[in-house]
């Protein structure tokens, strides 16, 4: 198996509750290796590819509100740890997109049968394959049908972490009822667009396209 390791969250967590940059770097090393070791108890790992340090995210050009709810303040030692990781781990860096976009592109090239996405990010559930959540220490097996459902459910539910919300007041239960019996992507699109017409009226298609591009990984 090839591990596609999204290290962005690990970069942040390594910088908390430490007293020096050396301790933060050591914490990253220890955490990274432990996660890989945990996976190796269940799978034969051929290669681990780290991904992180993305820049120039295209989604911010779609709307200024994207991730506008997040603080720009970084934890102490964050920049030092990033430079250390860039030098010694040589991660794949996404330019013009987000880290999870690049992970998604690699997964599509390698094949979901041959790779495991290592991340705590729920957004990866829109893809068929295996995800290892290292916080919960569980493997998630996402089927093609589940992946399709998860993405269009997110278009309704939104993503509060990224400040993406196009159907405020409509949640998981509504999506479950709306999508009952739907089997195709076209069917999901019709249902979501129908809801958007109810909410956004004449701007429904514009909002649908905007929402799609903000949430869909590996797609520009």
ABEGO torsion letter per residue (X at the ends): XBBBBBAAAAAAAAABGBABAAAAAAAAAAAAAAAAAAAAAABBBABBBBBEGBBGBAAAAABAABGAABBABBBBGAAAAAAAAAAAAGBBBBBGBBAAAAAAAAAAAAEAAABBBBBABAAAAABBEBBBBAAAGBBBBBBAAAAAAAAAAAAAAEBAAAGBBABBGBBAAAAAAAABGBABAAAAAAAAAAAAAAAAEAAAAAAAAAAAAAABBGBX
